Amino acid sequence: MSSALERLKKITNKISSYELARKENTAELKELYREIGIDKKVEYFEELFEFKAINLSGVSLQEENLGEIKEGKYLQILAISYDKDATIKSKNVSLAYFGRVESVDRVLKERIVEFVIRYRFEKSFINMEHYHAMFKKFKNKDV
C-alpha cells in the first residue's frame, strides 16, 4: 500500500512542478513577446498559439549547439500558419527580422532563442491537451 502511495506522491509532485513551470514559462514568454517586438506583428499573445510552429533562421536551436550562429545568415523568427481550406496548406510568416546574425547583439540573440524555446514548451502542453481530449473519444465507443 505504501508503494502505491509513494508512486501517487511522485506523480502528484511531477504534475505540480510541470504546472508551476508552465505558469512561470507563460509569464516569461509574454515578456519576451513584447521585448523582442512580436507584439507588433501578432496583436494578441494568445494568437501565437494558432501557428503550427515557430522557427528561427540564422541560429541553431539544436540542444548540442543551442544559440550558435550560422555565419552569413539572417536572424529571423518565422511562424508556420496552416489553412486546411487553402490550395497551399502551410505558409511561412515572418514575425520578426533582425538582419545579419553576426551583427545582432548577443543578449538580444539569446532572448530570441529563449522566446522560441519557451514558445515550443507551451505549445507542447497545448498539443498534449488537444490529443488527450481526442483519445477520450475512443473510450466512449462500443467495441
LOBA-52123 format. One record per residue: chain; x, y, z of N, C-alpha, C in turn. Coordinates in Angstrom, 3 decimals. Each point is the difference from the previous one (the first is absolute). Example, Ala and Ser with C-alpha at 12.3 -4.5 7.8 and 13.67 -1.06 7.14 Angstrom:
<r mol="A" n_px="13.190" n_py="-5.690" n_pz="7.800" ca_px="-0.890" ca_py="1.190" ca_pz="0.000" c_px="0.900" c_py="1.200" c_pz="0.000"/>
<r mol="A" n_px="-0.350" n_py="1.050" n_pz="-0.720" ca_px="0.820" ca_py="1.190" ca_pz="0.060" c_px="-0.770" c_py="1.090" c_pz="0.730"/>
//
This chain:
<r mol="A" n_px="0.830" n_py="-1.191" n_pz="0.000" ca_px="-0.830" ca_py="1.191" ca_pz="0.000" c_px="0.872" c_py="1.250" c_pz="0.000"/>
<r mol="A" n_px="1.071" n_py="0.012" n_pz="0.791" ca_px="0.860" ca_py="1.180" ca_pz="0.047" c_px="0.698" c_py="0.224" c_pz="-1.336"/>
<r mol="A" n_px="0.259" n_py="-1.074" n_pz="-0.741" ca_px="0.622" ca_py="0.117" ca_pz="-1.314" c_px="-0.927" c_py="0.764" c_pz="-0.950"/>
<r mol="A" n_px="-1.278" n_py="-0.320" n_pz="0.000" ca_px="-0.980" ca_py="0.694" ca_pz="-0.845" c_px="-0.125" c_py="1.452" c_pz="0.433"/>
<r mol="A" n_px="0.026" n_py="0.238" n_pz="1.287" ca_px="-0.091" ca_py="1.363" ca_pz="0.523" c_px="1.234" c_py="0.820" c_pz="-0.395"/>
<r mol="A" n_px="1.163" n_py="-0.612" n_pz="0.064" ca_px="1.237" ca_py="0.671" ca_pz="-0.413" c_px="-0.032" c_py="0.359" c_pz="-1.488"/>
<r mol="A" n_px="-0.481" n_py="-0.942" n_pz="-0.815" ca_px="-0.109" ca_py="0.279" ca_pz="-1.437" c_px="-0.968" c_py="1.149" c_pz="-0.260"/>
<r mol="A" n_px="-1.092" n_py="0.012" n_pz="0.725" ca_px="-0.991" ca_py="1.076" ca_pz="-0.133" c_px="0.602" c_py="1.345" c_pz="0.399"/>
<r mol="A" n_px="0.775" n_py="0.012" n_pz="1.065" ca_px="0.670" ca_py="1.236" ca_pz="0.435" c_px="0.979" c_py="0.489" c_pz="-1.058"/>
<r mol="A" n_px="0.773" n_py="-0.928" n_pz="-0.581" ca_px="0.967" ca_py="0.377" ca_pz="-1.043" c_px="-0.704" c_py="0.584" c_pz="-1.218"/>
<r mol="A" n_px="-1.073" n_py="-0.644" n_pz="-0.416" ca_px="-0.760" ca_py="0.490" ca_pz="-1.154" c_px="-0.594" c_py="1.374" c_pz="0.300"/>
<r mol="A" n_px="-0.554" n_py="0.169" n_pz="1.179" ca_px="-0.586" ca_py="1.283" ca_pz="0.395" c_px="1.052" c_py="1.100" c_pz="0.021"/>
<r mol="A" n_px="1.169" n_py="-0.305" n_pz="0.549" ca_px="1.087" ca_py="0.984" ca_pz="0.031" c_px="0.456" c_py="0.371" c_pz="-1.411"/>
<r mol="A" n_px="0.094" n_py="-1.002" n_pz="-0.872" ca_px="0.433" ca_py="0.257" ca_pz="-1.372" c_px="-1.020" c_py="0.880" c_pz="-0.728"/>
<r mol="A" n_px="-1.285" n_py="-0.323" n_pz="0.146" ca_px="-1.047" ca_py="0.791" ca_pz="-0.650" c_px="0.003" c_py="1.430" c_pz="0.513"/>
<r mol="A" n_px="0.106" n_py="0.171" n_pz="1.310" ca_px="-0.011" ca_py="1.362" ca_pz="0.545" c_px="1.252" c_py="0.774" c_pz="-0.418"/>
<r mol="A" n_px="1.145" n_py="-0.686" n_pz="-0.137" ca_px="1.206" ca_py="0.707" ca_pz="-0.450" c_px="-0.135" c_py="0.409" c_pz="-1.467"/>
<r mol="A" n_px="-0.632" n_py="-0.844" n_pz="-0.831" ca_px="-0.248" ca_py="0.367" ca_pz="-1.396" c_px="-0.945" c_py="1.197" c_pz="-0.086"/>
<r mol="A" n_px="-1.039" n_py="-0.010" n_pz="0.803" ca_px="-0.956" ca_py="1.116" ca_pz="-0.020" c_px="0.658" c_py="1.294" c_pz="0.460"/>
<r mol="A" n_px="0.845" n_py="-0.080" n_pz="1.000" ca_px="0.727" ca_py="1.177" ca_pz="0.466" c_px="0.965" c_py="0.491" c_pz="-1.082"/>
<r mol="A" n_px="0.719" n_py="-0.928" n_pz="-0.620" ca_px="0.930" ca_py="0.356" ca_pz="-1.082" c_px="-0.765" c_py="0.616" c_pz="-1.167"/>
<r mol="A" n_px="-1.160" n_py="-0.526" n_pz="-0.292" ca_px="-0.814" ca_py="0.528" ca_pz="-1.099" c_px="-0.469" c_py="1.422" c_pz="0.302"/>
<r mol="A" n_px="-0.437" n_py="0.219" n_pz="1.212" ca_px="-0.463" ca_py="1.332" ca_pz="0.402" c_px="1.141" c_py="1.019" c_pz="-0.075"/>
<r mol="A" n_px="1.162" n_py="-0.367" n_pz="0.532" ca_px="1.171" ca_py="0.885" ca_pz="-0.049" c_px="0.451" c_py="0.226" c_pz="-1.445"/>
<r mol="A" n_px="-0.042" n_py="-1.049" n_pz="-0.810" ca_px="0.384" ca_py="0.104" ca_pz="-1.400" c_px="-0.910" c_py="0.975" c_pz="-0.745"/>
<r mol="A" n_px="-1.294" n_py="-0.104" n_pz="0.231" ca_px="-0.952" ca_py="0.879" ca_pz="-0.679" c_px="0.243" c_py="1.457" c_pz="0.354"/>
<r mol="A" n_px="0.271" n_py="0.280" n_pz="1.256" ca_px="0.279" ca_py="1.379" ca_pz="0.425" c_px="1.251" c_py="0.535" c_pz="-0.696"/>
<r mol="A" n_px="1.046" n_py="-0.799" n_pz="-0.052" ca_px="1.243" ca_py="0.426" ca_pz="-0.652" c_px="-0.194" c_py="0.117" c_pz="-1.517"/>
<r mol="A" n_px="-0.756" n_py="-0.909" n_pz="-0.574" ca_px="-0.277" ca_py="0.030" ca_pz="-1.434" c_px="-0.743" c_py="1.279" c_pz="-0.396"/>
<r mol="A" n_px="-0.963" n_py="0.410" n_pz="0.818" ca_px="-0.729" ca_py="1.249" ca_pz="-0.266" c_px="0.939" c_py="1.199" c_pz="0.025"/>
<r mol="A" n_px="0.927" n_py="-0.011" n_pz="0.927" ca_px="0.982" ca_py="1.089" ca_pz="0.081" c_px="0.877" c_py="0.026" c_pz="-1.253"/>
<r mol="A" n_px="0.480" n_py="-1.153" n_pz="-0.412" ca_px="0.834" ca_py="-0.096" ca_pz="-1.198" c_px="-0.778" c_py="0.399" c_pz="-1.251"/>
<r mol="A" n_px="-1.253" n_py="-0.372" n_pz="-0.065" ca_px="-0.888" ca_py="0.341" ca_pz="-1.116" c_px="-0.005" c_py="1.512" c_pz="-0.232"/>
<r mol="A" n_px="-0.024" n_py="0.756" n_pz="1.061" ca_px="0.031" ca_py="1.466" ca_pz="-0.112" c_px="1.431" c_py="0.507" c_pz="-0.230"/>
<r mol="A" n_px="0.930" n_py="-0.551" n_pz="0.765" ca_px="1.395" ca_py="0.467" ca_pz="-0.029" c_px="0.637" c_py="-0.105" c_pz="-1.388"/>
<r mol="A" n_px="-0.245" n_py="-1.092" n_pz="-0.696" ca_px="0.646" ca_py="-0.167" ca_pz="-1.304" c_px="-0.896" c_py="0.441" c_pz="-1.158"/>
<r mol="A" n_px="-1.157" n_py="0.551" n_pz="0.320" ca_px="-0.835" ca_py="0.634" ca_pz="-1.011" c_px="-0.977" c_py="-0.875" c_pz="-0.752"/>
<r mol="A" n_px="-0.268" n_py="-1.183" n_pz="0.487" ca_px="-0.971" ca_py="-0.875" ca_pz="-0.652" c_px="-1.400" c_py="0.604" c_pz="0.087"/>
<r mol="A" n_px="-0.249" n_py="0.783" n_pz="1.034" ca_px="-1.313" ca_py="0.639" ca_pz="0.180" c_px="-0.335" c_py="0.976" c_pz="-1.135"/>
<r mol="A" n_px="1.001" n_py="0.436" n_pz="-0.742" ca_px="-0.243" ca_py="0.896" ca_pz="-1.138" c_px="-0.607" c_py="-0.767" c_pz="-1.180"/>
<r mol="A" n_px="0.274" n_py="-1.295" n_pz="-0.062" ca_px="-0.465" ca_py="-0.831" ca_pz="-1.110" c_px="-1.212" c_py="-0.853" c_pz="0.400"/>
<r mol="A" n_px="-0.041" n_py="-0.428" n_pz="1.263" ca_px="-1.095" ca_py="-0.823" ca_pz="0.523" c_px="-0.610" c_py="0.791" c_pz="1.150"/>
<r mol="A" n_px="-1.171" n_py="0.571" n_pz="-0.250" ca_px="-0.583" ca_py="0.959" ca_pz="0.944" c_px="-0.272" c_py="-0.583" c_pz="1.388"/>
<r mol="A" n_px="-0.540" n_py="-1.202" n_pz="0.044" ca_px="-0.351" ca_py="-0.610" ca_pz="1.282" c_px="0.888" c_py="-1.216" c_pz="0.268"/>
<r mol="A" n_px="0.530" n_py="-0.064" n_pz="1.188" ca_px="0.910" ca_py="-1.076" ca_pz="0.400" c_px="-0.578" c_py="-1.378" c_pz="-0.309"/>
<r mol="A" n_px="-1.260" n_py="-0.220" n_pz="0.296" ca_px="-0.645" ca_py="-1.302" ca_pz="-0.185" c_px="0.011" c_py="-0.447" c_pz="-1.459"/>
<r mol="A" n_px="0.044" n_py="0.972" n_pz="-0.929" ca_px="0.010" ca_py="-0.330" ca_pz="-1.428" c_px="1.284" c_py="-0.718" c_pz="-0.422"/>
<r mol="A" n_px="1.049" n_py="0.115" n_pz="0.791" ca_px="1.248" ca_py="-0.711" ca_pz="-0.313" c_px="-0.235" c_py="-1.496" c_pz="-0.158"/>
<r mol="A" n_px="-0.918" n_py="-0.521" n_pz="0.789" ca_px="-0.187" ca_py="-1.447" ca_pz="0.055" c_px="-0.929" c_py="-0.519" c_pz="-1.097"/>
<r mol="A" n_px="-0.456" n_py="0.909" n_pz="-0.870" ca_px="-0.743" ca_py="-0.423" ca_pz="-1.180" c_px="0.956" c_py="-0.461" c_pz="-1.094"/>
<r mol="A" n_px="1.277" n_py="0.378" n_pz="0.109" ca_px="1.006" ca_py="-0.475" ca_pz="-0.941" c_px="0.321" c_py="-1.455" c_pz="0.290"/>
<r mol="A" n_px="0.295" n_py="-0.744" n_pz="-1.047" ca_px="0.403" ca_py="-1.401" ca_pz="0.176" c_px="1.337" c_py="-0.099" c_pz="0.715"/>
<r mol="A" n_px="0.901" n_py="0.936" n_pz="-0.317" ca_px="1.330" ca_py="-0.023" ca_pz="0.596" c_px="0.643" c_py="1.367" c_pz="-0.183"/>
<r mol="A" n_px="1.053" n_py="0.228" n_pz="0.774" ca_px="0.836" ca_py="1.176" ca_pz="-0.166" c_px="1.439" c_py="-0.480" c_pz="-0.104"/>
<r mol="A" n_px="0.686" n_py="0.489" n_pz="-1.038" ca_px="1.383" ca_py="-0.389" ca_pz="-0.262" c_px="0.896" c_py="1.230" c_pz="-0.024"/>
<r mol="A" n_px="1.270" n_py="-0.266" n_pz="-0.075" ca_px="1.005" ca_py="1.056" ca_pz="0.011" c_px="0.982" c_py="-0.264" c_pz="-1.124"/>
<r mol="A" n_px="0.343" n_py="1.034" n_pz="-0.730" ca_px="1.056" ca_py="-0.147" ca_pz="-0.999" c_px="1.223" c_py="0.772" c_pz="0.470"/>
<r mol="A" n_px="1.160" n_py="-0.508" n_pz="-0.340" ca_px="1.252" ca_py="0.669" ca_pz="0.341" c_px="0.648" c_py="-0.437" c_pz="1.294"/>
<r mol="A" n_px="-0.733" n_py="-0.707" n_pz="0.835" ca_px="0.516" ca_py="-0.460" ca_pz="1.297" c_px="-0.501" c_py="-1.418" c_pz="0.249"/>
<r mol="A" n_px="0.855" n_py="-0.837" n_pz="0.542" ca_px="-0.361" ca_py="-1.385" ca_pz="0.269" c_px="-0.919" c_py="-0.116" c_pz="1.222"/>
<r mol="A" n_px="-0.969" n_py="-0.896" n_pz="-0.134" ca_px="-0.875" ca_py="-0.333" ca_pz="1.126" c_px="0.235" c_py="-1.436" c_pz="0.469"/>
<r mol="A" n_px="1.020" n_py="-0.647" n_pz="-0.545" ca_px="0.315" ca_py="-1.362" ca_pz="0.430" c_px="0.663" c_py="0.047" c_pz="1.367"/>
<r mol="A" n_px="-0.333" n_py="-0.964" n_pz="0.832" ca_px="0.494" ca_py="-0.018" ca_pz="1.378" c_px="1.521" c_py="0.044" c_pz="0.098"/>
<r mol="A" n_px="0.680" n_py="-0.746" n_pz="-0.872" ca_px="1.459" ca_py="-0.088" ca_pz="0.095" c_px="0.718" c_py="1.288" c_pz="-0.406"/>
<r mol="A" n_px="-0.650" n_py="0.874" n_pz="-0.756" ca_px="0.632" ca_py="1.270" ca_pz="-0.371" c_px="-1.011" c_py="1.158" c_pz="0.035"/>
<r mol="A" n_px="-0.827" n_py="-0.010" n_pz="1.018" ca_px="-1.059" ca_py="0.998" ca_pz="0.187" c_px="0.572" c_py="1.413" c_pz="-0.006"/>
<r mol="A" n_px="-0.567" n_py="0.847" n_pz="-0.851" ca_px="0.416" ca_py="1.397" ca_pz="-0.060" c_px="1.193" c_py="0.284" c_pz="-0.887"/>
<r mol="A" n_px="0.603" n_py="-1.023" n_pz="-0.560" ca_px="1.166" ca_py="0.184" ca_pz="-0.874" c_px="-0.453" c_py="0.650" c_pz="-1.312"/>
<r mol="A" n_px="0.710" n_py="1.056" n_pz="-0.392" ca_px="-0.398" ca_py="0.710" ca_pz="-1.214" c_px="0.457" c_py="-0.749" c_pz="-1.244"/>
<r mol="A" n_px="-0.730" n_py="0.229" n_pz="-1.087" ca_px="0.334" ca_py="-0.566" ca_pz="-1.300" c_px="0.507" c_py="1.160" c_pz="-0.846"/>
<r mol="A" n_px="1.315" n_py="0.068" n_pz="-0.139" ca_px="0.665" ca_py="1.105" ca_pz="-0.706" c_px="-0.641" c_py="0.266" c_pz="-1.357"/>
<r mol="A" n_px="-0.160" n_py="1.293" n_pz="-0.308" ca_px="-0.524" ca_py="0.408" ca_pz="-1.295" c_px="-1.508" c_py="-0.066" c_pz="-0.133"/>
<r mol="A" n_px="-0.681" n_py="-0.416" n_pz="1.050" ca_px="-1.465" ca_py="-0.124" ca_pz="-0.032" c_px="-0.642" c_py="1.230" c_pz="0.639"/>
<r mol="A" n_px="-1.299" n_py="0.056" n_pz="-0.133" ca_px="-0.787" ca_py="1.090" ca_pz="0.584" c_px="-0.832" c_py="-0.556" c_pz="1.151"/>
<r mol="A" n_px="-0.072" n_py="0.771" n_pz="1.085" ca_px="-0.772" ca_py="-0.418" ca_pz="1.164" c_px="-1.447" c_py="0.422" c_pz="-0.190"/>
<r mol="A" n_px="-0.870" n_py="-0.993" n_pz="0.021" ca_px="-1.408" ca_py="0.253" ca_pz="-0.239" c_px="-0.838" c_py="-1.024" c_pz="0.761"/>
<r mol="A" n_px="-1.106" n_py="0.463" n_pz="0.574" ca_px="-0.962" ca_py="-0.894" ca_pz="0.648" c_px="-1.111" c_py="-0.254" c_pz="-1.014"/>
<r mol="A" n_px="-0.210" n_py="-1.266" n_pz="-0.308" ca_px="-1.004" ca_py="-0.402" ca_pz="-0.979" c_px="-1.070" c_py="-0.854" c_pz="0.664"/>
<r mol="A" n_px="-1.250" n_py="0.295" n_pz="-0.334" ca_px="-1.110" ca_py="-0.811" ca_pz="0.487" c_px="-0.592" c_py="-0.758" c_pz="-1.172"/>
<r mol="A" n_px="-0.509" n_py="-1.170" n_pz="0.267" ca_px="-0.643" ca_py="-0.797" ca_pz="-1.033" c_px="-1.497" c_py="0.027" c_pz="0.247"/>
<r mol="A" n_px="-0.707" n_py="0.611" n_pz="-0.947" ca_px="-1.463" ca_py="0.021" ca_pz="0.105" c_px="-0.541" c_py="-1.140" c_pz="-0.853"/>
<r mol="A" n_px="-1.202" n_py="-0.421" n_pz="0.313" ca_px="-0.601" ca_py="-1.123" ca_pz="-0.707" c_px="-1.460" c_py="0.316" c_pz="-0.281"/>
<r mol="A" n_px="-0.391" n_py="-0.168" n_pz="-1.254" ca_px="-1.386" ca_py="0.214" ca_pz="-0.404" c_px="-0.440" c_py="-1.232" c_pz="-0.780"/>
<r mol="A" n_px="-0.821" n_py="-0.826" n_pz="0.615" ca_px="-0.392" ca_py="-1.259" ca_pz="-0.623" c_px="-0.836" c_py="0.197" c_pz="-1.261"/>
<r mol="A" n_px="-0.605" n_py="1.179" n_pz="-0.158" ca_px="-0.835" ca_py="0.258" ca_pz="-1.170" c_px="0.766" c_py="0.637" c_pz="-1.156"/>
<r mol="A" n_px="1.218" n_py="0.430" n_pz="0.230" ca_px="0.786" ca_py="0.671" ca_pz="-1.041" c_px="0.638" c_py="-1.014" c_pz="-0.944"/>
<r mol="A" n_px="0.354" n_py="0.470" n_pz="-1.189" ca_px="0.698" ca_py="-0.855" ca_pz="-0.963" c_px="1.363" c_py="-0.384" c_pz="0.547"/>
<r mol="A" n_px="0.726" n_py="0.994" n_pz="0.487" ca_px="1.278" ca_py="-0.256" ca_pz="0.673" c_px="-0.301" c_py="0.039" c_pz="1.486"/>
<r mol="A" n_px="0.078" n_py="-1.150" n_pz="0.635" ca_px="-0.468" ca_py="-0.158" ca_pz="1.382" c_px="0.811" c_py="0.786" c_pz="1.028"/>
<r mol="A" n_px="1.324" n_py="-0.069" n_pz="-0.093" ca_px="0.820" ca_py="0.686" ca_pz="1.005" c_px="0.788" c_py="1.130" c_pz="-0.641"/>
<r mol="A" n_px="0.288" n_py="0.994" n_pz="0.831" ca_px="0.679" ca_py="1.195" ca_pz="-0.492" c_px="0.890" c_py="0.543" c_pz="1.105"/>
<r mol="A" n_px="1.212" n_py="0.426" n_pz="-0.381" ca_px="0.902" ca_py="0.644" ca_pz="0.953" c_px="-0.368" c_py="1.473" c_pz="0.135"/>
<r mol="A" n_px="-0.056" n_py="0.464" n_pz="1.240" ca_px="-0.311" ca_py="1.392" ca_pz="0.291" c_px="1.156" c_py="0.552" c_pz="0.828"/>
<r mol="A" n_px="0.568" n_py="1.114" n_pz="-0.434" ca_px="1.083" ca_py="0.620" ca_pz="0.764" c_px="-0.587" c_py="0.771" c_pz="1.175"/>
<r mol="A" n_px="0.411" n_py="-0.377" n_pz="1.207" ca_px="-0.452" ca_py="0.712" ca_pz="1.194" c_px="0.971" c_py="1.101" c_pz="0.398"/>
<r mol="A" n_px="1.270" n_py="-0.178" n_pz="-0.342" ca_px="1.001" ca_py="1.019" ca_pz="0.330" c_px="1.265" c_py="-0.268" c_pz="-0.814"/>
<r mol="A" n_px="0.597" n_py="1.073" n_pz="-0.470" ca_px="1.231" ca_py="-0.074" ca_pz="-0.785" c_px="1.038" c_py="0.881" c_pz="0.685"/>
<r mol="A" n_px="1.200" n_py="-0.537" n_pz="0.204" ca_px="1.026" ca_py="0.714" ca_pz="0.760" c_px="1.275" c_py="0.287" c_pz="-0.792"/>
<r mol="A" n_px="0.051" n_py="-0.387" n_pz="-1.274" ca_px="1.187" ca_py="0.254" ca_pz="-0.817" c_px="1.024" c_py="-1.120" c_pz="0.083"/>
<r mol="A" n_px="1.219" n_py="0.314" n_pz="-0.454" ca_px="1.083" ca_py="-0.994" ca_pz="0.011" c_px="0.247" c_py="-0.475" c_pz="1.423"/>
<r mol="A" n_px="0.055" n_py="-1.295" n_pz="0.170" ca_px="0.121" ca_py="-0.592" ca_pz="1.326" c_px="1.275" c_py="0.456" c_pz="0.715"/>
<r mol="A" n_px="1.082" n_py="0.238" n_pz="-0.763" ca_px="1.263" ca_py="0.417" ca_pz="0.619" c_px="-0.108" c_py="1.386" c_pz="0.638"/>
<r mol="A" n_px="-0.922" n_py="0.815" n_pz="-0.493" ca_px="-0.105" ca_py="1.372" ca_pz="0.505" c_px="-1.048" c_py="0.172" c_pz="1.099"/>
<r mol="A" n_px="-0.713" n_py="-1.071" n_pz="0.346" ca_px="-1.030" ca_py="0.079" ca_pz="1.038" c_px="0.658" c_py="-0.065" c_pz="1.380"/>
<r mol="A" n_px="-0.427" n_py="0.880" n_pz="0.881" ca_px="0.496" ca_py="0.032" ca_pz="1.372" c_px="-0.145" c_py="-1.383" c_pz="0.642"/>
<r mol="A" n_px="1.031" n_py="-0.455" n_pz="0.685" ca_px="0.024" ca_py="-1.337" ca_pz="0.616" c_px="-1.172" c_py="-0.211" c_pz="0.957"/>
<r mol="A" n_px="-0.305" n_py="0.989" n_pz="0.834" ca_px="-1.088" ca_py="-0.133" ca_pz="0.979" c_px="-1.342" c_py="-0.118" c_pz="-0.719"/>
<r mol="A" n_px="-0.205" n_py="0.806" n_pz="-1.033" ca_px="-1.238" ca_py="-0.081" ca_pz="-0.781" c_px="-0.123" c_py="-1.365" c_pz="-0.649"/>
<r mol="A" n_px="1.090" n_py="-0.489" n_pz="-0.577" ca_px="-0.013" ca_py="-1.320" ca_pz="-0.640" c_px="-0.400" c_py="-1.081" c_pz="1.010"/>
<r mol="A" n_px="0.551" n_py="0.074" n_pz="1.199" ca_px="-0.332" ca_py="-0.979" ca_pz="1.037" c_px="-1.471" c_py="0.090" c_pz="0.402"/>
<r mol="A" n_px="-0.534" n_py="1.214" n_pz="0.061" ca_px="-1.414" ca_py="0.183" ca_pz="0.355" c_px="-0.908" c_py="-0.541" c_pz="-1.113"/>
<r mol="A" n_px="0.432" n_py="0.137" n_pz="-1.240" ca_px="-0.761" ca_py="-0.534" ca_pz="-1.130" c_px="-0.036" c_py="-1.522" c_pz="0.058"/>
<r mol="A" n_px="1.139" n_py="-0.614" n_pz="0.242" ca_px="0.073" ca_py="-1.462" ca_pz="0.132" c_px="-0.888" c_py="-0.444" c_pz="1.173"/>
<r mol="A" n_px="0.090" n_py="0.711" n_pz="1.101" ca_px="-0.823" ca_py="-0.320" ca_pz="1.176" c_px="-1.486" c_py="0.087" c_pz="-0.337"/>
<r mol="A" n_px="-0.396" n_py="1.018" n_pz="-0.756" ca_px="-1.398" ca_py="0.149" ca_pz="-0.402" c_px="-0.481" c_py="-1.239" c_pz="-0.749"/>
<r mol="A" n_px="0.773" n_py="-0.458" n_pz="-0.976" ca_px="-0.415" ca_py="-1.140" ca_pz="-0.814" c_px="-0.098" c_py="-1.265" c_pz="0.853"/>
<r mol="A" n_px="0.963" n_py="-0.215" n_pz="0.868" ca_px="-0.030" ca_py="-1.193" ca_pz="0.863" c_px="-1.184" c_py="0.065" c_pz="0.960"/>
<r mol="A" n_px="-0.228" n_py="1.155" n_pz="0.593" ca_px="-1.145" ca_py="0.150" ca_pz="0.919" c_px="-1.331" c_py="-0.168" c_pz="-0.733"/>
<r mol="A" n_px="-0.085" n_py="0.504" n_pz="-1.235" ca_px="-1.205" ca_py="-0.194" ca_pz="-0.808" c_px="-0.237" c_py="-1.500" c_pz="-0.214"/>
<r mol="A" n_px="1.046" n_py="-0.701" n_pz="-0.396" ca_px="-0.134" ca_py="-1.431" ca_pz="-0.276" c_px="-0.405" c_py="-0.783" c_pz="1.247"/>
<r mol="A" n_px="0.506" n_py="0.412" n_pz="1.153" ca_px="-0.366" ca_py="-0.650" ca_pz="1.260" c_px="-1.510" c_py="0.133" c_pz="0.224"/>
<r mol="A" n_px="-0.526" n_py="1.206" n_pz="-0.123" ca_px="-1.439" ca_py="0.212" ca_pz="0.197" c_px="-0.814" c_py="-0.698" c_pz="-1.089"/>
<r mol="A" n_px="0.457" n_py="0.069" n_pz="-1.228" ca_px="-0.713" ca_py="-0.640" ca_pz="-1.109" c_px="-0.096" c_py="-1.502" c_pz="0.224"/>
<r mol="A" n_px="1.017" n_py="-0.597" n_pz="0.599" ca_px="-0.044" ca_py="-1.442" ca_pz="0.272" c_px="-1.107" c_py="-0.338" c_pz="0.993"/>
<r mol="A" n_px="-0.238" n_py="0.850" n_pz="0.983" ca_px="-1.107" ca_py="-0.224" ca_pz="0.938" c_px="-1.339" c_py="0.130" c_pz="-0.716"/>
<r mol="A" n_px="-0.121" n_py="0.990" n_pz="-0.860" ca_px="-1.245" ca_py="0.198" ca_pz="-0.745" c_px="-0.281" c_py="-1.214" c_pz="-0.870"/>
<r mol="A" n_px="1.022" n_py="-0.508" n_pz="-0.672" ca_px="-0.167" ca_py="-1.197" ca_pz="-0.831" c_px="-0.385" c_py="-1.211" c_pz="0.842"/>
<r mol="A" n_px="0.634" n_py="-0.149" n_pz="1.149" ca_px="-0.304" ca_py="-1.121" ca_pz="0.877" c_px="-1.465" c_py="0.055" c_pz="0.444"/>
<r mol="A" n_px="-0.475" n_py="1.173" n_pz="0.372" ca_px="-1.401" ca_py="0.147" ca_pz="0.415" c_px="-0.953" c_py="-0.335" c_pz="-1.142"/>
<r mol="A" n_px="0.361" n_py="0.414" n_pz="-1.202" ca_px="-0.820" ca_py="-0.273" ca_pz="-1.181" c_px="-0.125" c_py="-1.508" c_pz="-0.233"/>
<r mol="A" n_px="1.124" n_py="-0.702" n_pz="-0.016" ca_px="-0.029" ca_py="-1.442" ca_pz="-0.251" c_px="-0.613" c_py="-0.771" c_pz="1.163"/>
<r mol="A" n_px="0.174" n_py="0.485" n_pz="1.194" ca_px="-0.636" ca_py="-0.635" ca_pz="1.156" c_px="-1.515" c_py="0.042" c_pz="-0.157"/>
<r mol="A" n_px="-0.531" n_py="1.128" n_pz="-0.409" ca_px="-1.442" ca_py="0.132" ca_pz="-0.226" c_px="-0.448" c_py="-0.909" c_pz="-1.148"/>
<r mol="A" n_px="0.832" n_py="-0.132" n_pz="-1.030" ca_px="-0.364" ca_py="-0.843" ca_pz="-1.144" c_px="-0.051" c_py="-1.479" c_pz="0.375"/>
<r mol="A" n_px="0.968" n_py="-0.481" n_pz="0.751" ca_px="-0.007" ca_py="-1.434" ca_pz="0.269" c_px="-1.065" c_py="-0.388" c_pz="1.012"/>
<r mol="A" n_px="-0.548" n_py="0.951" n_pz="0.733" ca_px="-1.134" ca_py="-0.307" ca_pz="0.889" c_px="-1.201" c_py="-0.461" c_pz="-0.794"/>
<r mol="A" n_px="-0.097" n_py="0.451" n_pz="-1.247" ca_px="-1.123" ca_py="-0.403" ca_pz="-0.853" c_px="0.012" c_py="-1.485" c_pz="-0.274"/>
<r mol="A" n_px="1.182" n_py="-0.621" n_pz="0.000" ca_px="0.090" ca_py="-1.436" ca_pz="-0.254" c_px="-0.534" c_py="-0.816" c_pz="1.168"/>
<r mol="A" n_px="0.105" n_py="0.525" n_pz="1.199" ca_px="-0.458" ca_py="-0.723" ca_pz="1.185" c_px="-1.529" c_py="-0.123" c_pz="0.018"/>
<r mol="A" n_px="-0.687" n_py="0.907" n_pz="-0.673" ca_px="-1.468" ca_py="0.014" ca_pz="0.033" c_px="-0.635" c_py="-0.816" c_pz="-1.131"/>
<r mol="A" n_px="0.829" n_py="-0.591" n_pz="-0.864" ca_px="-0.523" ca_py="-0.795" ca_pz="-1.108" c_px="-0.285" c_py="-1.425" c_pz="0.463"/>
<r mol="A" n_px="-1.035" n_py="-0.580" n_pz="-0.574" ca_px="-0.273" ca_py="-1.422" ca_pz="0.247" c_px="0.948" c_py="-0.811" c_pz="-0.874"/>
<r mol="A" n_px="0.679" n_py="-0.952" n_pz="0.613" ca_px="0.978" ca_py="-0.797" ca_pz="-0.746" c_px="-0.599" c_py="-1.307" c_pz="-0.437"/>
//
